[in-house]
Amino acid sequence: MISKREVVTSGMVITGTLFLNTKPFCVLFDSSATHSFISTQSALQLDIELVKVERNYRIKLPNDFIIECPILYKHVLISIGVLGI
């Protein structure tokens, strides 16, 4: 979990555009993160198959809050590159 101010001053966080299944999404890259998440609204825009898991993934955030994730997306093509080069 990181604040907007920390994004600006952190050398480990980069904002940018990520292409998922050829659709652009605004993202926050945190090189120290152990998990990646996508909003429900963004996931609905993608034409990918979701997998409902038998047991929810329980993920503890840095603020000690625990979230449960019942859905997993597998084999999502991610393209990272620099535009204009």
C-alpha positions as CSV (number, residue, x, y, z in Angstrom):
1,M,0.0,0.0,0.0
2,I,1.5,3.3,-1.0
3,S,0.2,6.9,-1.0
4,K,0.3,9.3,-4.0
5,R,3.1,11.3,-2.3
6,E,5.2,8.2,-1.9
7,V,4.7,7.3,-5.6
8,V,6.4,10.6,-6.5
9,T,9.3,10.2,-4.1
10,S,9.9,6.5,-4.3
11,G,12.5,5.1,-6.6
12,M,10.8,1.7,-6.6
13,V,7.5,2.8,-8.1
14,I,6.7,3.7,-11.7
15,T,3.4,4.7,-13.3
16,G,2.7,3.9,-16.9
17,T,0.5,2.0,-19.4
18,L,0.3,-1.7,-19.5
19,F,-1.3,-3.6,-22.4
20,L,-3.4,-6.6,-21.4
21,N,-4.8,-8.5,-24.3
22,T,-3.9,-5.4,-26.5
23,K,-6.0,-3.0,-24.4
24,P,-4.2,-0.2,-22.6
25,F,-4.5,0.2,-18.8
26,C,-3.0,2.8,-16.5
27,V,-0.9,1.0,-13.9
28,L,1.3,1.4,-10.9
29,F,4.4,-0.8,-11.0
30,D,5.8,-1.5,-7.6
31,S,9.0,-3.5,-7.8
32,S,8.7,-4.6,-4.1
33,A,5.2,-5.9,-4.5
34,T,4.6,-9.6,-4.0
35,H,1.1,-9.7,-5.7
36,S,-0.6,-8.0,-8.6
37,F,-4.2,-7.0,-8.6
38,I,-6.7,-5.7,-11.1
39,S,-10.0,-3.8,-10.5
40,T,-13.2,-5.6,-11.2
41,Q,-14.1,-2.8,-13.7
42,S,-10.8,-3.4,-15.6
43,A,-11.2,-7.1,-15.5
44,L,-14.6,-6.9,-17.1
45,Q,-13.1,-5.1,-20.1
46,L,-10.8,-8.0,-20.8
47,D,-11.8,-11.0,-22.8
48,I,-10.1,-13.5,-20.5
49,E,-11.3,-16.6,-18.7
50,L,-11.5,-16.3,-14.9
51,V,-11.0,-19.2,-12.5
52,K,-13.0,-19.3,-9.3
53,V,-10.8,-20.9,-6.6
54,E,-12.1,-23.4,-4.1
55,R,-10.5,-21.5,-1.2
56,N,-10.1,-17.8,-1.3
57,Y,-6.6,-16.4,-1.4
58,R,-6.2,-14.5,1.8
59,I,-3.8,-11.6,1.4
60,K,-2.5,-9.5,4.3
61,L,-1.8,-5.8,3.3
62,P,0.9,-3.7,5.0
63,N,-1.8,-2.0,7.1
64,D,-2.7,-5.5,8.5
65,F,-6.0,-5.6,6.7
66,I,-6.8,-9.0,5.1
67,I,-8.6,-9.3,1.8
68,E,-9.9,-12.4,0.2
69,C,-9.6,-13.0,-3.5
70,P,-12.0,-15.7,-4.9
71,I,-11.0,-15.2,-8.5
72,L,-7.8,-15.9,-10.4
73,Y,-6.8,-15.0,-14.0
74,K,-4.3,-17.2,-15.6
75,H,-2.2,-16.8,-18.8
76,V,-2.8,-13.1,-19.4
77,L,-0.5,-11.8,-22.1
78,I,1.3,-8.7,-20.8
79,S,3.3,-6.4,-23.2
80,I,5.8,-4.0,-21.7
81,G,7.7,-1.6,-23.9
82,V,8.6,2.0,-24.7
83,L,6.5,3.8,-27.2
84,G,8.1,6.0,-29.8
85,I,11.4,4.2,-30.1
